[in-house]
Amino acid sequence: MASYARLPRWLRLGAFAALVTLVPGVAAQGCGGPSGPVTLRVLAASSLTDAFGEIGTAYGQTHKGVKVRVAFGGSQEMAEGLADREPGDVLVTADAASMDEAADHLTGRRRIVAQNALTVAVGPGNPRRLQGVQSLTRPGLRVVVGAGTTPIGRYARQIFTKAGLTVRWSSEEISARAVLDRVRSGEADAGLVYITDLRSAGAAASSVPIPAAQNVTATYQAAAVKDTGREDAAERFVAWLATPDAQRLFNKYGFVTPAVPH
């Protein structure tokens, strides 16, 4: 299935109608009154796909009368969509820059809810015998990175700068999951992805670690969208993402709890 970010805009406008509900057992309503059922529509970075499946379910189990529906895609696409009035109650991005782009459409406190780091994804068993990010400069190597407007692309370029490397990539992708798909399919020899994405690949890809001195900290932020009629419910969900219960679920999928509570 094509990712949310790759769908034409006219299809994305109606995407929520076809989304699978992550929290069962509550009557389906787009927006209930203060005492009625509430459906929160969350726009989340694609690297959160696995974690948010369980996070949405857990929230619904402990907050009766609320269900969570999530659309995943590139952080920058989600942010841009809010400017076009595409539906969403909560935005969760993989970096601060993407959240800044949507600032005019957000309300309440912006919270840092998780952190991540990057690794080099390669084919199973590392067939090209790469030994670190410095190997990405090897002639003839097919390297894929995120586009420069995406969080994963910005983070990759920061790593290259810290390592003092000039890397020539063969393609740019819209999200970390798309970068990983290139490597898994054999269309690329290596690509920079989040550690959590590499975990989801299982035996389909291997990892070449990036030393801490060269790596970066990917910071995930969440905020409520304004003028939806569900701002209070959205802000409660955002606040819950920073609680110990939610953090245990983030940790389960490889994300790191922020060092300082937000």
N, C-alpha and C positions, 0 to 999 in steps of 0.2 A: 504493500500500500504506500502511496506517495505520502511524504511527510506534510504536516500542516503548512510548513514554510514554503513547500514547492507547489502547493495548489494555486490555481489562478485565484485572483482576489474575489471574483464573483462566487466561486465555490466556497472560499473561506468564510464569506459572510454568513453562509448557512451551515457551517461545519458543525456547530453545536447540536443541531437537530439530530445528527446521526451519531453523536458520540456515545460510547458505552458508559453508562452510569457506574461510577466507582463505588457508590454507597447505596446498597439496595434497601428496600423496606420503607421508603417514604414516597408519598404521592408526588408525581412529577409535575412541578410547577416552576416556571421561570422566575417568578418573584412573588413571594407571599407577603401578606401584611405582617405586622409586628408579631401577631400570635399565630400565623399560619406557616406552612412549610416554606423553606427557603432553599433554592438551588444556587450554589455559588459556582460561577464559571471562572476557572483558573487558567490563565495563560502562562505556561511554564517552559523554561529552557529544555530542549530535548534531552540534555544530559541528566535530567531529573526523571526520565520516563519510568525507570524501574522503581525508584524510591517512592514516587508519588502515587503509584498504584496502591501501595499499602498505607501511605500517609492519609490519602483521601478516605479509605475505608475506616481507618482508626478514628478519624475525626467524626465521621458520621455515627460511629458506635457510641461515642461518648458525648455527642451533642445531638440529641434527638430533635427531629424536625428540620435538620439541615442535611443536605446531600451535596457532594462535590463532583463536578464534572471538569475534566482537565483536557485542554488542547496543548499539544507539544509542538515546538518548532524552534527556529532560530530566535534568540533573544531580541535581536534587532528587528526582526519581522513582527514579533509580537508587539514591541514598543511602537513601531510604525502603524500597526493596525489600529491601535487605540486612537491615533490621530484621525483615522478614517471612520471612526465610530463603530468599529467592529466589536462584537459583544465580548465582555469580560468584566469580572468583578475584582479579581486579584491578578497582579502581575508579579512573576518571579523570574528574575534574569540571572545570568551567569557572571555579570560584571556590573560595576557602578555606571559605566558609560552608557550602557543600554537603558538603565533605569533613568538616567539623567535625560535621555531623549524623550522619555514619556512623562517628565515631571509635571507638565501642565495638565495632565489628565489624571493625576494621582492625588490622594488625600491621606491624612493621618500620618502616623509615624512609619518611616521606612526602616526596616529591620534587616540586619545581616543574619541569615538563618543557617548557613552552612559554608564550608570551605572545601577546596579541592586542590589538586595539583596535576601536573601533566606528565605524560610518559610518551615514549616513541612506540607506536604500534607497528609491528612487522608481521610477516607471514608466520605460520606455525613453525616453531623450531628455529626462527631467525635465519632463514636460508641465505641471506646476503651477509651474514656474520657482522652485523653492525655492532659497534662497541660504545655508542654514546651519540650525543647530538653532533659531535664533530664528524661522525661518519656520514652525516647527511650532506656533506659537501662533496662526496665521492662522485666523480664523473659518471654519467650514465644511470645514476640511481633515480628512480621515479619517486619523487617526494610529493606528498599532497598536504596542504595546510588549509586552515580556515581562511575565508576571505578577510581582507583587512578591516571590514566593517563589522565583523562578528567577534564575540568575546574570545572564542578559541583561536581566531586568527590574530587578534591583538596580543593574546598571551604568548602565542608561538613566536611572534616577532620580538617580544620582550626577551624571551629566552635566547634567541639568536643574538640579540644585542649584548646580553650579559655574557654570552660565551665568546663574543667577538667573531662571529661567523657570518659569512655571506652564503646563504643557501638559495639555490635556484630550484624552485618547485615546478612541477609539471601541471598542476591544477590547483584551483582554490574551490572550497566547498562552503555551503551555507551554514553548516553546523558540525559539531564534533562527531555526531553519529554518522553524518554523511562522509566525513573523513575516514572514519573506521570502516564504513561500508566499502570504500575504495580499496582499502588494504585487504579486507576479508575476501573480496571478489578477485583479488590478484591484479587489479588494474593499477595498483601502486605498490611500490616496495616498502614504503614507510610513510607514516603520517603522525603528526602530533595530536594527541587526544587526551581527554581527562582520564586519570587513573580509574575512576569509576566506570567509564565507558569500556575500558579494556577488560575489566572484570566481567562485564556483561557478554563479552565475545566468547568466553569459554575457550574451547580448544581451537576455535577458528582463527585466532591470532595470538601472537606472543608479544612480550614487552621488553623494551630496552630501557632501563631506568635512566632518569635524568638526575644527576647529583643535586642536592639541596642548594648548593652554591650557585647553580645555573638555573634552577627551577623558579617558578613563581607561585604565588598563592591566588587561586581563583576564588573570588568571593561572590556568594549568591545572596541577592537581596530580594525582599518581598515588600509589596505595598498594596493598599486598597485603591481601587479605581473610583473616582468621584462621579457624582451625578448618575448613579445607577439605581438609587432607591434601596440598595442593599449595603450601603457603606458600613453601617454598624456591624453587620454580620461578617463582612469582609475583613474589617479591622480586628475582630475577635479571632478569626482564622489566622491572620498574619501574626498576631501576638502568640497564638498557640504554637506556631511553627518554631518559636524560640524556647519553648518549654522543654523540660527534661524528657517528657514522654515522646515528643516529636523528635528530639535530638537523638534518642535511642534508635529510632527508625532511620534517620539519616545515617547514623554510624553503621547500622546493619548493612547498608549498601555502599559503604566505603567513604562516605563524606566525613569531614572533620568538624567537630563543634568549634565555633569561633572562640578564641582564647578569652575574649572579653564579652560578657553578656551584652546583647543589644536588644 
